[in-house]
């Protein structure tokens, strides 16, 4: 596939998805500038290791330690560079943490995203792709989740901030013609992943022979999506900026499309797995038995996630497909290599 964009800004470049995406884009010959504020929400050493991994294979990669909530700093960056496209992945992540530190979500996910939109507008960026989340579906219990479903009842501030991002992006698509595509990620996992994610802590506790907390008595289902599938989806979507849909109707509005250059896609594995089955697969990969502690449902959680990816498949000819067993085997190999066997 010939690259449509030569210079691309990736925010959250030291993050799980951001680091993997930078590697893929650089490998395809793009000029990539990355920014990240290297927050201590989880180990900064892991973020630095991701960055070093990029630099080891791509010495021309340009990185800036910058917080997107720093409007002046972001403006200066856009003055130095003329970006063809922006992939905005920087955010304060974590559903449960949003109950403890809501102000961090306002600053990073709302103020930060507003700054990115403003600079994309003034910098005449040709396509903004931004991370949304399956969490926007909130209290909606209809499965699988489709982009046309109602997302008016978030059950965490994190989810609310991601829905707000979608609304903010649409306003810029409408007002300024900024092409915006939002991707609702479904439970991303794999090598170089986030230590705050359940599968990561499960692995750590199983290897340490410590109990693992399993909420809602184990009756949770998640649409686990392998990191390389996520990256492939982002790269394909990036090459296809949305145009206004001439068939969009104001008297029967489709929330995933618009008369403006705006689009929303689910990106998930479309194969939800019960958490107890996930743990059984992880046990096989580790060759260890898990000590499970069943706990009640936690505030902010949803019982199940399940992606309808038909719109993504139709648009870019791809949907995530890596089997969970295969993805977890790759993760375990990386984990043992990075942290060492106990």
C-alpha positions as CSV (number, residue, x, y, z in Angstrom):
1,X,0.0,0.0,0.0
2,X,1.5,3.3,-1.0
3,X,1.6,5.8,1.8
4,X,-0.8,8.7,1.6
5,X,0.9,10.7,4.3
6,X,4.7,11.3,4.7
7,X,4.9,13.1,8.1
8,X,2.7,11.7,10.9
9,X,2.4,12.8,14.6
10,X,1.7,10.1,17.1
11,X,0.7,11.2,20.5
12,X,1.2,8.8,23.4
13,X,4.2,7.4,21.4
14,X,5.7,5.7,24.5
15,X,2.4,3.9,25.3
16,X,1.4,0.4,24.5
17,X,-0.4,1.1,21.2
18,X,1.6,4.2,20.4
19,X,4.9,2.4,20.5
20,X,3.8,-0.4,18.3
21,X,2.2,2.0,15.9
22,X,5.4,4.1,15.6
23,X,7.4,1.0,14.7
24,X,4.9,0.0,12.0
25,X,4.7,3.4,10.5
26,X,8.5,3.9,10.5
27,X,8.9,0.5,8.9
28,X,6.6,1.6,6.1
29,X,8.8,4.6,5.3
30,X,6.8,7.3,7.0
31,X,8.4,10.2,8.9
32,X,7.1,9.9,12.5
33,X,7.3,12.4,15.3
34,X,6.2,11.1,18.7
35,X,5.1,12.9,21.8
36,X,4.5,11.5,25.3
37,X,4.5,13.1,28.8
38,X,5.9,9.8,30.3
39,X,3.4,10.0,33.2
40,X,4.1,7.7,36.2
41,X,0.6,6.1,36.1
42,X,2.6,2.9,35.5
43,X,6.4,2.2,35.3
44,X,8.1,4.9,33.3
45,X,10.9,2.4,32.7
46,X,8.6,0.4,30.5
47,X,7.7,3.5,28.5
48,X,11.4,4.3,28.1
49,X,12.1,0.8,27.0
50,X,9.4,1.1,24.3
51,X,11.0,4.3,23.1
52,X,14.5,2.8,23.0
53,X,13.1,-0.2,21.0
54,X,11.9,2.3,18.4
55,X,15.1,4.3,18.4
56,X,17.2,1.1,18.1
57,X,15.7,0.3,14.8
58,X,14.8,3.8,13.6
59,X,17.5,6.3,14.6
60,X,15.6,9.1,12.7
61,X,12.6,8.8,14.9
62,X,12.0,12.2,16.6
63,X,10.6,12.2,20.1
64,X,9.4,15.0,22.3
65,X,8.6,14.7,26.0
66,X,5.5,16.8,25.9
67,X,2.0,16.8,27.5
68,X,-0.8,17.4,25.1
69,X,-2.5,19.4,27.9
70,X,0.3,21.9,27.4
71,X,-1.3,24.0,24.7
72,X,1.6,26.3,24.2
73,X,4.1,23.5,23.9
74,X,1.9,21.7,21.4
75,X,1.5,24.9,19.4
76,X,5.2,25.2,19.2
77,X,5.6,21.7,17.9
78,X,3.0,22.3,15.2
79,X,4.9,25.4,14.2
80,X,8.1,23.4,13.7
81,X,6.4,20.7,11.7
82,X,3.7,20.5,9.1
83,X,2.0,17.2,9.8
84,X,0.1,15.4,7.1
85,X,-1.8,13.3,9.6
86,X,-2.1,12.9,13.4
87,X,-2.8,9.7,15.4
88,X,-3.9,10.8,18.8
89,X,-3.5,8.1,21.4
90,X,-2.3,10.1,24.4
91,X,-4.8,9.8,27.3
92,X,-5.2,9.1,30.9
93,X,-6.2,5.4,30.7
94,X,-7.9,3.1,33.2
95,X,-11.6,2.8,34.2
96,X,-11.1,2.2,37.9
97,X,-8.4,4.9,38.3
98,X,-11.0,7.5,37.0
99,X,-12.9,6.9,40.2
100,X,-9.8,7.9,42.2
101,X,-8.4,10.8,40.1
102,X,-11.1,12.3,37.9
103,X,-9.2,15.6,37.5
104,X,-6.4,13.7,35.6
105,X,-9.0,12.6,33.0
106,X,-10.4,16.1,32.6
107,X,-6.9,17.5,32.0
108,X,-5.5,14.8,29.7
109,X,-8.6,13.5,27.9
110,X,-10.6,16.7,27.5
111,X,-8.2,19.6,27.7
112,X,-5.5,17.6,25.9
113,X,-7.8,16.6,23.1
114,X,-9.1,20.1,22.7
115,X,-5.5,21.2,22.2
116,X,-4.9,18.5,19.6
117,X,-8.0,19.5,17.7
118,X,-7.1,23.2,17.6
119,X,-3.6,22.5,16.3
120,X,-4.9,20.1,13.7
121,X,-7.3,22.8,12.6
122,X,-4.7,25.5,12.3
123,X,-2.0,23.1,10.9
124,X,-4.4,22.0,8.2
125,X,-3.9,18.3,9.1
126,X,-5.5,16.1,6.4
127,X,-6.6,13.3,8.8
128,X,-6.9,13.0,12.5
129,X,-7.4,9.5,13.8
130,X,-8.1,9.3,17.6
131,X,-8.5,6.6,20.2
132,X,-12.0,6.1,21.6
133,X,-13.0,3.0,23.6
134,X,-15.5,0.2,23.9
135,X,-16.2,1.7,27.3
136,X,-18.5,4.3,25.7
137,X,-21.2,1.7,25.3
138,X,-21.6,1.9,29.1
139,X,-24.9,0.6,30.4
140,X,-26.0,-0.6,26.9
141,X,-26.5,-4.4,27.1
142,X,-27.2,-5.1,23.5
143,X,-24.5,-7.4,22.0
144,X,-22.6,-7.2,19.9
145,X,-21.9,-3.5,20.2
146,X,-22.5,-1.7,16.9
147,X,-21.5,1.9,16.1
148,X,-25.1,2.8,15.6
149,X,-26.0,1.8,19.2
150,X,-26.8,4.4,21.9
151,X,-23.8,5.5,24.0
152,X,-25.5,8.1,26.2
153,X,-25.1,6.2,29.5
154,X,-21.4,5.9,30.4
155,X,-20.6,4.2,33.7
156,X,-17.2,5.8,34.3
157,X,-15.7,9.2,33.8
158,X,-13.1,7.5,31.5
159,X,-15.9,6.4,29.3
160,X,-17.6,9.8,29.4
161,X,-14.3,11.5,28.4
162,X,-14.0,9.2,25.4
163,X,-17.6,9.9,24.3
164,X,-16.8,13.6,24.7
165,X,-13.8,13.2,22.4
166,X,-16.1,11.8,19.7
167,X,-18.5,14.7,20.1
168,X,-15.6,17.2,20.1
169,X,-14.1,15.7,16.9
170,X,-17.5,15.9,15.1
171,X,-17.8,19.6,15.9
172,X,-14.4,20.2,14.3
173,X,-15.3,18.1,11.3
174,X,-18.5,20.2,11.0
175,X,-17.0,23.6,11.7
176,X,-13.7,23.4,10.0
177,X,-13.9,20.4,7.6
178,X,-11.2,18.5,9.7
179,X,-11.4,14.8,8.7
180,X,-11.7,12.9,11.9
181,X,-11.9,9.1,12.5
182,X,-12.5,7.7,16.0
183,X,-11.6,4.1,16.8
184,X,-13.3,2.3,19.6
185,X,-10.7,-0.1,20.9
186,X,-11.7,-3.3,22.6
187,X,-9.5,-4.7,25.4
188,X,-6.1,-4.5,23.7
189,X,-3.4,-7.0,24.9
190,X,-0.1,-8.4,23.9
191,X,3.7,-7.9,24.3
192,X,4.9,-4.5,25.7
193,X,1.4,-4.1,27.2
194,X,0.1,-1.9,30.0
195,X,0.9,-3.3,33.5
196,X,-2.5,-2.0,34.9
197,X,-4.4,-4.3,32.6
198,X,-5.9,-7.5,34.1
199,X,-4.1,-10.0,32.0
200,X,-0.8,-8.4,33.0
201,X,-1.5,-8.5,36.7
202,X,-2.9,-12.1,36.3
203,X,0.4,-13.2,34.8
204,X,2.5,-11.5,37.5
205,X,0.4,-13.0,40.3
206,X,0.2,-16.5,38.8
207,X,4.0,-16.6,38.5
208,X,4.4,-15.3,42.1
209,X,1.8,-17.9,43.3
210,X,-0.4,-15.1,44.5
211,X,-4.2,-15.0,44.2
212,X,-5.7,-13.1,41.3
213,X,-8.9,-11.0,41.8
214,X,-11.7,-11.9,39.4
215,X,-14.6,-9.5,39.6
216,X,-18.3,-10.3,39.1
217,X,-17.6,-13.8,40.4
218,X,-15.9,-14.5,37.0
219,X,-19.0,-13.8,34.9
220,X,-17.2,-11.2,32.8
221,X,-16.7,-11.4,29.1
222,X,-14.2,-9.4,27.1
223,X,-13.4,-9.0,23.4
224,X,-9.6,-9.4,23.7
225,X,-7.9,-7.8,20.7
226,X,-4.2,-8.5,19.9
227,X,-2.0,-5.4,19.6
228,X,-0.7,-6.1,16.1
229,X,-4.3,-6.4,14.9
230,X,-5.1,-3.0,16.4
231,X,-2.0,-1.5,14.7
232,X,-3.0,-3.0,11.3
233,X,-6.5,-1.5,11.7
234,X,-5.1,1.9,12.6
235,X,-2.7,2.0,9.7
236,X,-5.5,1.0,7.2
237,X,-7.9,3.6,8.6
238,X,-5.2,6.3,8.5
239,X,-4.9,5.9,4.8
240,X,-8.6,6.5,4.2
241,X,-9.8,9.9,5.6
242,X,-13.6,10.1,5.8
243,X,-15.7,12.2,3.5
244,X,-19.2,13.5,4.3
245,X,-21.9,10.9,3.7
246,X,-24.4,12.3,1.2
247,X,-27.0,9.7,2.4
248,X,-26.8,10.9,6.0
249,X,-30.2,12.0,7.2
250,X,-30.8,14.6,9.9
251,X,-34.3,13.2,10.7
252,X,-32.8,9.7,11.3
253,X,-29.1,10.4,12.2
254,X,-26.5,7.6,12.1
255,X,-24.1,8.5,15.0
256,X,-21.2,6.7,13.4
257,X,-21.3,8.8,10.2
258,X,-22.1,12.4,9.3
259,X,-22.6,14.9,6.5
260,X,-19.2,16.2,7.8
261,X,-15.9,14.3,7.2
262,X,-16.3,12.1,10.4
263,X,-16.4,8.4,11.1
264,X,-16.5,6.0,14.1
265,X,-15.4,2.4,13.9
266,X,-15.3,-0.5,16.4
267,X,-12.0,-2.4,16.3
268,X,-12.2,-5.6,18.3
269,X,-11.7,-9.3,17.9
270,X,-15.4,-10.0,17.6
271,X,-15.0,-13.2,19.8
272,X,-15.7,-12.4,23.5
273,X,-14.2,-14.8,26.0
274,X,-15.3,-15.4,29.6
275,X,-12.7,-14.2,32.0
276,X,-12.4,-17.7,33.6
277,X,-11.7,-19.2,30.2
278,X,-9.1,-16.5,29.6
279,X,-7.4,-17.5,32.9
280,X,-7.4,-21.2,31.8
281,X,-5.7,-20.3,28.6
282,X,-3.2,-18.2,30.4
283,X,-2.5,-21.0,32.9
284,X,-1.6,-23.3,29.9
285,X,0.7,-20.7,28.5
286,X,2.5,-20.2,31.8
287,X,2.4,-23.9,32.9
288,X,1.2,-22.7,36.2
289,X,-2.1,-23.0,38.2
290,X,-3.9,-19.8,39.2
291,X,-5.3,-19.1,42.6
292,X,-8.6,-17.4,41.9
293,X,-10.3,-15.0,44.3
294,X,-13.9,-14.4,43.2
295,X,-15.1,-10.9,44.0
296,X,-18.3,-8.8,43.3
297,X,-18.7,-6.4,40.4
298,X,-16.7,-3.2,40.7
299,X,-18.0,0.3,40.0
300,X,-17.3,1.5,36.5
301,X,-17.1,-2.0,35.0
302,X,-19.4,-3.6,32.4
303,X,-20.3,-7.2,32.3
304,X,-19.4,-7.9,28.6
305,X,-17.8,-6.3,25.6
306,X,-18.3,-7.7,22.0
307,X,-17.5,-5.8,18.9
308,X,-19.5,-5.7,15.6
309,X,-16.7,-4.9,13.2
310,X,-18.7,-5.2,9.9
311,X,-18.3,-1.4,9.3
312,X,-14.5,-1.6,9.6
313,X,-14.3,-4.7,7.4
314,X,-16.3,-3.0,4.7
315,X,-14.3,0.2,4.9
316,X,-10.7,-1.1,5.0
317,X,-11.0,-4.9,4.2
318,X,-9.7,-5.9,7.6
319,X,-10.8,-6.9,11.1
320,X,-8.8,-8.3,14.0
321,X,-8.5,-12.1,14.0
322,X,-5.6,-13.3,16.1
323,X,-6.7,-16.3,18.2
324,X,-6.4,-15.6,22.0
325,X,-4.2,-18.7,22.5
326,X,-1.7,-17.4,20.0
327,X,-1.8,-13.9,21.3
328,X,-1.3,-15.0,24.9
329,X,1.6,-17.3,24.0
330,X,3.4,-14.3,22.4
331,X,2.7,-12.2,25.4
332,X,4.0,-14.8,27.8
333,X,7.2,-15.2,25.8
334,X,7.8,-11.5,25.9
335,X,6.9,-11.2,29.6
336,X,9.3,-13.9,30.6
337,X,12.0,-12.4,28.4
338,X,11.5,-8.8,29.7
339,X,10.9,-9.5,33.4
340,X,12.7,-12.9,33.7
341,X,11.3,-16.2,34.8
342,X,10.7,-16.5,38.6
